[in-house]
């Protein structure tokens, strides 16, 4: 019976030809209703709704008076005929105030210790607990089971709770060393909030007399029957391999998070339980946007699930964004290495062509070694070579220190050889020494000292310069355009995610500016292959 219900519902949600309102359109309409009369809380509301549909909980950190409780009230309005429970915690709060008082009549008549739970947390669909960290251990320990398993033990009975979302709030993080880590870990989504920043929004908020408990149109609200059906459907949503690949990248990067405000590196711990719940959140995100498979376009909002302290949030968001394009960044990096190698080969081939032409010019009598060098007969131990192209372009020597700058260094590939080159500002191997060079028809001058360049003996034939290596015949331009097309498509798909904030979209755009710039530089490098 359940399977039949799933099939019928799935046929409506995913049927492309259906005239029924798509799930994504419905959720967008519901969010629009929920945001009426509150300002700059879109992120908090949409993440709370996503957490509720996924069966998870959210904590909102922020100072008093910034509409934290209103977020919970708006979540109540998302569900038809929903019951809510709100409570402001203090160090004097007792379990009776949260879970209901002990039923005295039942204790007298049946000698049973049970709570009268009606109107308290165990009967609520949406719960808001303010100043959560002030609750005592008895309340906190019970909340662990309530949040994680949606169960409450009332005397001898274990009750399955109707709880869809628990919203907790505080103006501070849980204190260290007080055993609050387990409860903190139960809140999958963590959001910081504050006062209204935009001046126009602030003025509208001052003049808006909308009732704080605005009711959503019933046609958008989620019924209990739908919530159960959706929960079953969400469990059937597949997860793309690309999602797992991104998660692997993120997990590794969390081992050394560079904080935005400093150069400090911090290891951010994320439990296996949280990762499993994050995947559940991704499935819910895909379902609510009419997809049968959770893919990388669902991933960006999960940075709200990964930080432990607020100063980690921005750095972790950047890590998540990078992971979404990691495959393209890797592909681009590999292509750049191949282009660099081909540029070297192309330059060598050009130098070889020039060397062949030089056989008939002024230096046609000089013997060419290894296709690119002339040999100095009497420098050092006789193992000194000058780049042929540099020697040919060198100014004629007239008097000491009127030549041009050059460098002299040991050949990195053969430490027995010394290489002389004209200096063009490029980096040279460690230990290179700067010298002044000049030439005439037969000699090279190094710091004014003359050294003979070896020439062909009578009857000796010039070795024919041979190009080393061969440039690949890849169509780099087409490859680069293909990478760019895939990046742009992914950018558009990610930006279409209804659970992204405007800040998320700006951060995404900033990252992609750098990636597109890197691609433009690579495109300029390709011009060197066309020369």
For each residue, the residues with C-beta under 8 A, 3 or more apart:
1: 4 5
2: 5 6 232
3: 6 7
4: 1 7 8
5: 1 2 8 9 229 232
6: 2 3 9 10 229 232 233 236
7: 3 4 10 11
8: 4 5 11 12
9: 5 6 12 13 229 233
10: 6 7 13 14 233
11: 7 8 14 15
12: 8 9 15 18 20
13: 9 10 22 23 233 290
14: 10 11 290 292
15: 11 12 18 20
16:
17:
18: 12 15
19:
20: 12 15
21: 25 26
22: 13 25 26 290
23: 13 26 27 287 288 289 290
24: 27 28 288 289 290 498
25: 21 22 28 29
26: 21 22 23 29 30 220
27: 23 24 30 31 49 288 289 498
28: 24 25 31 32 498
29: 25 26 32 33 220
30: 26 27 33 34 49 78 216 220 221 222
31: 27 28 34 35 42 45 46 49 498
32: 28 29 35 36
33: 29 30 36 77 214 216 217 220
34: 30 31 45 49 74 75 77 78 216
35: 31 32 38 41 42 45 74
36: 32 33 210 214
37: 208 210 211 212 214
38: 35 41 45 67 70 71 74
39: 196 201 202 204 205 208
40: 196 197 198 201
41: 35 38 44 45 67 70 71 193
42: 31 35 45 46 501
43: 46 47 191 501 503
44: 41 47 48 60 68 71 191 193
45: 31 34 35 38 41 42 48 49 71 74 75
46: 31 42 43 49 50 498 499
47: 43 44 50 51 58 189 191 301 304 499
48: 44 45 51 52 58 71 72 74 75 165 167 189
49: 27 30 31 34 45 46 52 53 75 78
50: 46 47 53 54 189 281 284 285 288 301 499
51: 47 48 54 56 57 58 165 188 189 281
52: 48 49 55 56 75 78 79 126 164 165
53: 49 50 222 227 230 234 284 287 288
54: 50 51 188 234 277 280 281 283 284
55: 52 150 164 231 280
56: 51 52 165 188 189 277 280 281
57: 51 147 165 166 167 168 186 187 188 189
58: 47 48 51 165 166 167 168 187 188 189 190 191
59: 132 167 168 169 170 184 187 189 190 191
60: 44 68 71 167 168 169 191 192 193
61: 169 170 171 172 173 190 191 192 193 310
62: 66 68 169 171 192 193 194
63: 66 171 194 195
64: 171
65: 195
66: 62 63 193 194 195
67: 38 41 70 71 193
68: 44 60 62 71 72 130 167 169 193
69: 72 73 86 128 130 169
70: 38 41 67 73 74 212
71: 38 41 44 45 48 60 67 68 74 75 167
72: 48 68 69 75 76 84 86 126 127 128 165 167
73: 69 70 76 77 84 128 212 213
74: 34 35 38 45 48 70 71 77 78 214
75: 34 45 48 49 52 71 72 78 79 126 165 167
76: 72 73 79 82 83 84 125 126
77: 33 34 73 74 82 213 214 215 216 221
78: 30 34 49 52 74 75 82 216 221 222
79: 52 75 76 82 125 126 164 221 222 223 224 227
80: 218 221 222 223 224
81: 224
82: 76 77 78 79 125 126 164
83: 76 123 124 125 126 162
84: 72 73 76 124 125 126 127 128
85: 119 120 121 123 124 126 127 128
86: 69 72 127 128 129 130
87: 93 97 98 121 128 129 130
88: 130 131
89: 93 129 130 131 132 133 134 135 139
90: 93 131 134
91: 134 136
92:
93: 87 89 90 97 98 134 135 136 139
94: 97 98 136 138 139
95: 98 99 138 139 142
96: 99 100 101 102 115
97: 87 93 94
98: 87 93 94 95 120 121 129 135 139 142
99: 95 96 115 117 120 121 122 142 152
100: 96 115 116 117 118 119 120 121 122
101: 96 115 116
102: 96 107 113 114 115 116
103: 106 107 112 114 115 116
104: 107 108
105: 108 109
106: 103 109 110 112 114
107: 102 103 104 110 111 112 113 114
108: 104 105 111
109: 105 106
110: 106 107
111: 107 108
112: 103 106 107 155 156
113: 102 107 155
114: 102 103 106 107 154 155 156 157
115: 96 99 100 101 102 103 120 122 154 155
116: 100 101 102 103 120
117: 99 100 120 121 122 123 152 154 159
118: 100 123
119: 85 100 123
120: 85 98 99 100 115 116 117 123 124
121: 85 87 98 99 100 117 124 127 146 152 163
122: 99 100 115 117 152 154 159 161
123: 83 85 117 118 119 120 162
124: 83 84 85 120 121 127 162 163
125: 76 79 82 83 84 162 163 164 165
126: 52 72 75 76 79 82 83 84 85 163 164 165 166 167
127: 72 84 85 86 121 124 163 165 166 167
128: 69 72 73 84 85 86 87 166 167 168 169
129: 86 87 89 98 132 135 143 166 167 168 169
130: 68 69 86 87 88 89 168 169 170
131: 88 89 90 134 169 170 171
132: 59 89 129 135 168 169 170 183
133: 89 170 172 174 175 180
134: 89 90 91 93 131
135: 89 93 98 129 132 139 140 143
136: 91 93 94 139 140
137: 140 141 179
138: 94 95 141 142
139: 89 93 94 95 98 135 136 142 143
140: 135 136 137 143 144 180 183
141: 137 138 144 145
142: 95 98 99 138 139 145 146 152
143: 129 135 139 140 146 147 166 183 186
144: 140 141 147 148 182 183 186
145: 141 142 148 149 151 152 153
146: 121 142 143 149 150 151 152 161 163 166
147: 57 143 144 150 166 183 186 187
148: 144 145 186
149: 145 146
150: 55 146 147 160 161 163
151: 145 146 158 159 160 161
152: 99 117 121 122 142 145 146 158 159 161
153: 145 157 158 159
154: 114 115 117 122 157 158 159
155: 112 113 114 115
156: 112 114
157: 114 153 154
158: 151 152 153 154
159: 117 122 151 152 153 154
160: 150 151
161: 122 146 150 151 152
162: 83 123 124 125 224
163: 121 124 125 126 127 146 150 166
164: 52 55 79 82 125 126 227
165: 48 51 52 56 57 58 72 75 125 126 127
166: 57 58 126 127 128 129 143 146 147 163
167: 48 57 58 59 60 68 71 72 75 126 127 128 129
168: 57 58 59 60 128 129 130 132 187
169: 59 60 61 62 68 69 128 129 130 131 132
170: 59 61 130 131 132 133 173 174
171: 61 62 63 64 131
172: 61 133 175
173: 61 170 184 309 310
174: 133 170 178 180 181 183 184
175: 133 172 178 180
176:
177:
178: 174 175
179: 137 182
180: 133 140 174 175 183 184
181: 174 184 185
182: 144 179 185 186
183: 132 140 143 144 147 174 180 186 187
184: 59 173 174 180 181 187 308
185: 181 182 271 273 274
186: 57 143 144 147 148 182 183
187: 57 58 59 147 168 183 184 190
188: 51 54 56 57 58 274 277 278 281 305
189: 47 48 50 51 56 57 58 59 281 304 305
190: 58 59 61 187 304 305 307
191: 43 44 47 58 59 60 61 304
192: 60 61 62 310 313
193: 41 44 60 61 62 66 67 68
194: 62 63 66 197
195: 63 65 66
196: 39 40 201 202 205
197: 40 194 201 202
198: 40 201 202
199: 202 203
200: 203 204
201: 39 40 196 197 198 204 205
202: 39 196 197 198 199 205 206
203: 199 200 206 207
204: 39 200 201 207 208
205: 39 196 201 202 208
206: 202 203
207: 203 204
208: 37 39 204 205
209:
210: 36 37 214
211: 37 214
212: 37 70 73
213: 73 77
214: 33 36 37 74 77 210 211
215: 77
216: 30 33 34 77 78 220 221
217: 33 220 221
218: 80 221
219:
220: 26 29 30 33 216 217
221: 30 77 78 79 80 216 217 218
222: 30 53 78 79 80 226 227 230
223: 79 80 226 227
224: 79 80 81 162 227 228
225: 228 229
226: 222 223 229 230
227: 53 79 164 222 223 224 230 231
228: 224 225 231 232
229: 5 6 9 225 226 232 233
230: 53 222 226 227 233 234 287
231: 55 227 228 234 235
232: 2 5 6 228 229 235 236
233: 6 9 10 13 229 230 236 237 287
234: 53 54 230 231 237 280 283 284 287
235: 231 232 283
236: 6 232 233
237: 233 234 283 284 286 287 291 292 293 294
238: 292 293 294
239: 243 244 279 282 283 293 294
240: 243 244 293 294 295 296
241: 244 245
242: 245 246 295 296 327
243: 239 240 246 247 279 282 294 295 296 298 299
244: 239 240 241 247 248
245: 241 242 248 249 326 327
246: 242 243 249 250 296 299 320 323 324 326
247: 243 244 250 251 275 278 323
248: 244 245 251 252
249: 245 246 252 253 322 323 326
250: 246 247 253 254 306 319 320 323
251: 247 248 254 255 270 275
252: 248 249 255
253: 249 250 256 257 319 322 323
254: 250 251 257 267 268 270 306 316 319
255: 251 252 267
256: 253 265 266 267
257: 253 254 265 266 267 268 312 315 316 319
258: 263 264 265 315
259: 262 263 264 265 266 311 312 315
260: 311 314 315
261: 311
262: 259
263: 258 259
264: 258 259
265: 256 257 258 259
266: 256 257 259 312
267: 254 255 256 257
268: 254 257 306 307 308 312 316
269: 308
270: 251 254 274 275 305 306
271: 185 274 275
272: 275 276
273: 185 276 277
274: 185 188 270 271 277 278 305 306
275: 247 251 270 271 272 278 279
276: 272 273 279 280
277: 54 56 188 273 274 280 281 305
278: 188 247 274 275 281 282 302 305
279: 239 243 275 276 282 283 294
280: 54 55 56 234 276 277 283 284
281: 50 51 54 56 188 189 277 278 284 285 301 302 305
282: 239 243 278 279 285 286 294 298 299 302
283: 54 234 235 237 239 279 280 286 287 294
284: 50 53 54 234 237 280 281 287 288
285: 50 281 282 288 289 294 298 301 497 499
286: 237 282 283 289 291 292 293 294 295 298
287: 23 53 230 233 234 237 283 284 290 291
288: 23 24 27 50 53 284 285 498
289: 23 24 27 285 286 298 497 498
290: 13 14 22 23 24 287
291: 237 286 287 294 295
292: 14 237 238 286
293: 237 238 239 240 286
294: 237 238 239 240 243 279 282 283 285 286 291 298
295: 240 242 243 286 291 298
296: 240 242 243 246 299 324 490 494
297: 300 490 493 494 496 497
298: 243 282 285 286 289 294 295 301 497
299: 243 246 282 296 302 320 323 324
300: 297 303 317 320 321 324 494 497 500 504 508
301: 47 50 281 285 298 304 497 499 500 504
302: 278 281 282 299 305 306 320
303: 300 306 307 313 316 317 319 320
304: 47 189 190 191 301 307 313
305: 188 189 190 270 274 277 278 281 302
306: 250 254 268 270 274 302 303 312 316 320
307: 190 268 303 304 310 312 313 316
308: 184 268 269 312
309: 173 312
310: 61 173 192 307 313
311: 259 260 261
312: 257 259 266 268 306 307 308 309 315 316
313: 192 303 304 307 310 316 317
314: 260 317 318
315: 257 258 259 260 312 318 319
316: 254 257 268 303 306 307 312 313 319 320
317: 300 303 313 314 320 321 504 507
318: 314 315 321 322 507 511
319: 250 253 254 257 303 315 316 322 323
320: 246 250 299 300 302 303 306 316 317 323 324
321: 300 317 318 324 325 507 508 511
322: 249 253 318 319 325 326 329 511
323: 246 247 249 250 253 299 319 320 326
324: 246 296 299 300 320 321 490 494
325: 321 322 328 329 487 490 511 512 515
326: 245 246 249 322 323 329 330
327: 242 245 330 331
328: 325 331 332 483 486 487 490 515
329: 322 325 326 332 333 515
330: 326 327 333 334
331: 327 328 334 335 483
332: 328 329 335 336 480 483 515 518 519 522
333: 329 330 336 337
334: 330 331 337 338
335: 331 332 338 339 476 479 480 483 522
336: 332 333 339 340 522 525
337: 333 334 340 341
338: 334 335 341 342 472 474 476
339: 335 336 342 343 476 522 525 526 529
340: 336 337 343 344 525
341: 337 338 344 345
342: 338 339 345 346 471 472 474 529
343: 339 340 346 347 525 528 529
344: 340 341 347 348 469
345: 341 342 348 349 467 468 469 470 471
346: 342 343 349 350 471 528 529 531
347: 343 344 350 351
348: 344 345 351 352 371 372 467 468 469
349: 345 346 352 353 467 471
350: 346 347 353 354 531
351: 347 348 354 355 371 372 388 389
352: 348 349 355 356 371 372 465 466 467
353: 349 350 356 357
354: 350 351 357 358 389 392
355: 351 352 358 359 368 371 372 388 389 465
356: 352 353 359 464 465
357: 353 354 360 361
358: 354 355 361 363 364 388 392
359: 355 356 364 368 462
360: 357 364
361: 357 358 364 392
362: 392 441
363: 358 366 374 388 391 392
364: 358 359 360 361 462
365: 455 456
366: 363 374 453 454 455 456
367: 374 375 454 455 456 460 462 463
368: 355 359 371 372 373 374 388 462 463 465
369: 372 373 374 375 385 463
370: 373 385
371: 348 351 352 355 368 463 465 466 467 468
372: 348 351 352 355 368 369 387 388 389 465
373: 368 369 370 385 386 387 388 419
374: 363 366 367 368 369 385 386 388 391 444 453 454
375: 367 369 384 385 453 454
376: 379 382 384 385 386 420 444 451 452 453 454
377: 382 451 452 453 454
378: 382 451 452
379: 376 382 384 418 446 451
380: 383 384 418
381:
382: 376 377 378 379
383: 380 416 417 418
384: 375 376 379 380 417 418 419 420 451
385: 369 370 373 374 375 376 417 418 419 420
386: 373 374 376 390 391 419 420 421 444 453
387: 372 373 390 391 419 420 421 422
388: 351 355 358 363 368 372 373 374 391 392
389: 351 354 355 372 392 393
390: 386 387 393 394 406 420 421 422
391: 363 374 386 387 388 394 439 444 453
392: 354 358 361 362 363 388 389
393: 389 390 422
394: 390 391 403 404 422 437 438 439 444
395: 402 403 404 438 439
396: 438 439 440
397: 402 403 438 439 440 443 445
398: 402 438
399: 402
400: 436 447 448
401: 436 448
402: 395 397 398 399 438
403: 394 395 397 436 437 438 445
404: 394 395 422 423 436 437 438
405: 422 423 434 435 436 437
406: 390 420 421 422 423 434 435 436 437 446
407: 420 421 423 428 432 433 434 435
408: 418 419 420 432 433 434 435 446
409: 418 419 428 429 431 432 433
410: 415 417 418 419 429 431
411: 414 415 416 417 418 419
412: 429
413:
414: 411 417
415: 410 411
416: 383 411
417: 383 384 385 410 411 414
418: 379 380 383 384 385 408 409 410 411
419: 373 384 385 386 387 408 409 410 411
420: 376 384 385 386 387 390 406 407 408 435 437 444 446
421: 386 387 390 406 407 428
422: 387 390 393 394 404 405 406 437
423: 404 405 406 407 434
424:
425:
426:
427:
428: 407 409 421 432
429: 409 410 412 432
430:
431: 409 410
432: 407 408 409 428 429
433: 407 408 409
434: 405 406 407 408 423
435: 405 406 407 408 420 446 447
436: 400 401 403 404 405 406 446 447 448
437: 394 403 404 405 406 420 422 444 445 446
438: 394 395 396 397 398 402 403 404 444 445
439: 391 394 395 396 397 443 444 445
440: 396 397 443 445
441: 362
442: 452 453 455
443: 397 439 440 450 451 452 453
444: 374 376 386 391 394 420 437 438 439 450 451 453
445: 397 403 437 438 439 440 448 449 450 451
446: 379 406 408 420 435 436 437 449 451
447: 400 435 436
448: 400 401 436 445
449: 445 446
450: 443 444 445
451: 376 377 378 379 384 443 444 445 446
452: 376 377 378 442 443
453: 366 374 375 376 377 386 391 442 443 444
454: 366 367 374 375 376 377
455: 365 366 367 442
456: 365 366 367 460 461 462
457: 460
458:
459:
460: 367 456 457
461: 456
462: 359 364 367 368 456
463: 367 368 369 371
464: 356
465: 352 355 356 368 371 372
466: 352 371
467: 345 348 349 352 371 470
468: 345 348 371
469: 344 345 348
470: 345 467
471: 342 345 346 349 529
472: 338 342
473:
474: 338 342 479
475: 478 479
476: 335 338 339 479 480 526 529
477: 480 481 523 526
478: 475 481 482
479: 335 474 475 476 482 483
480: 332 335 476 477 483 484 519 522 523 526
481: 477 478 484 485
482: 478 479 485 486
483: 328 331 332 335 479 480 486 487 519
484: 480 481 487 488 516 519
485: 481 482 488 489
486: 328 482 483 489 490
487: 325 328 483 484 490 491 512 515 516 519
488: 484 485 491 492
489: 485 486 492 493
490: 296 297 324 325 328 486 487 493 494
491: 487 488 494 495 508 512
492: 488 489 495 496
493: 297 489 490 496 497
494: 296 297 300 324 490 491 497 500 508
495: 491 492 500 505 508
496: 297 492 493
497: 285 289 297 298 300 301 493 494 500
498: 24 27 28 31 46 288 289
499: 46 47 50 285 301
500: 300 301 494 495 497 504 505 508
501: 42 43 504 505
502: 505 506
503: 43 506 507
504: 300 301 317 500 501 507 508
505: 495 500 501 502 508 509
506: 502 503 509 510
507: 317 318 321 503 504 510 511
508: 300 321 491 494 495 500 504 505 511 512
509: 505 506 512 513
510: 506 507 513 514
511: 318 321 322 325 507 508 514 515
512: 325 487 491 508 509 515 516
513: 509 510 516 517
514: 510 511 517 518
515: 325 328 329 332 487 511 512 518 519
516: 484 487 512 513 519 520
517: 513 514 520 521
518: 332 514 515 521 522
519: 332 480 483 484 487 515 516 522 523
520: 516 517 523 524
521: 517 518 524 525
522: 332 335 336 339 480 518 519 525 526
523: 477 480 519 520 526 527
524: 520 521 527
525: 336 339 340 343 521 522 528
526: 339 476 477 480 522 523 529 530
527: 523 524 530 531
528: 343 346 525 531
529: 339 342 343 346 471 476 526
530: 526 527
531: 346 350 527 528
